[in-house]
């Protein structure tokens, strides 16, 4: 990091495409908070322009954007330390995305597994925005010259594409202008799985609410979902290797470890030989103890939407101060007259 000419700067975002899940919290927001306390300038976004790549009801989008902001703050992000705003307020994201649409290649986009997953069988009917999503994501990051991006494991491929865009832009124009951003994919819960199917990622858009823990779930809902989570009849083993073909069991151990801030082996040693009937109530108690204070604070913040909007407005102004000169220099490099 010390050899880099770029200011150590973190950018990340979450789509306000539904309520926050435990996956978003453990895979992303918890890292956001850690990095806020480190020696970084931190910028965290509600990526509403990404959210509309699939249909969003306008009223729901407004509500979800505010609720996501409330989730960031309730989980420990401090608007005095981190810049927080919603993406559409800073037009430079969309402006740089257009340049990157002209840098990125069709073949790169065709390889993106998230597009394939989200478009499903009905590719012809997917929005063009869903296809070019990674170019906008590259712009989100590079419009701040961000050096580090904390994300869950599912975003690894998009981060590689961001580096490809930066490399190609720098090469095509003979400059060393955009940094090669480092993904920060750390911890035991970089991929929290569905509670109903250990082969699928926990996701806010999964049709089954029982597949996920929402950050707004109350204690009863959390306990019920964990009680009904899919498992197997075997007791918990002594080693992680013995969980390699038991994805649902491994997922619950990982969730416990992430919430307790321990490593997965330590948790397994604690519960070795126990049945899920013994383990699940303890996981529930831990989840309720960690998540309920966040849910309560989110509810309190949501009572004052004007205050949330004011925080986002101030964050957007600070973000624009960083993004504007980087975009202006990009236009100049490309040869666009800005008089
Ligand atoms: N299950 C997960 N485990 C760990 N990290 C996760 N993330 C998402 N799900 C998990 C991380 O959360 C951040 C924000 O994700 P996003 O909202 O931008 O989009 P996503 O990855 O597509 O999340 P969802 O919940 O699955 O949303 P929908 O259902 O709308 O597509 C990212 O850092 C992501 O890695």
Boltz pocket constraint, residues with backbone or C-beta under 6 A from the ligand:
constraints:
  - pocket:
      binder: B
      contacts: [[A, 13], [A, 14], [A, 15], [A, 16], [A, 17], [A, 18], [A, 21], [A, 23], [A, 24], [A, 25], [A, 26], [A, 27], [A, 28], [A, 150], [A, 151], [A, 152], [A, 153], [A, 154], [A, 155], [A, 189], [A, 190], [A, 191], [A, 192], [A, 193], [A, 201], [A, 202], [A, 203], [A, 204], [A, 205], [A, 206]]
      max_distance: 6.0
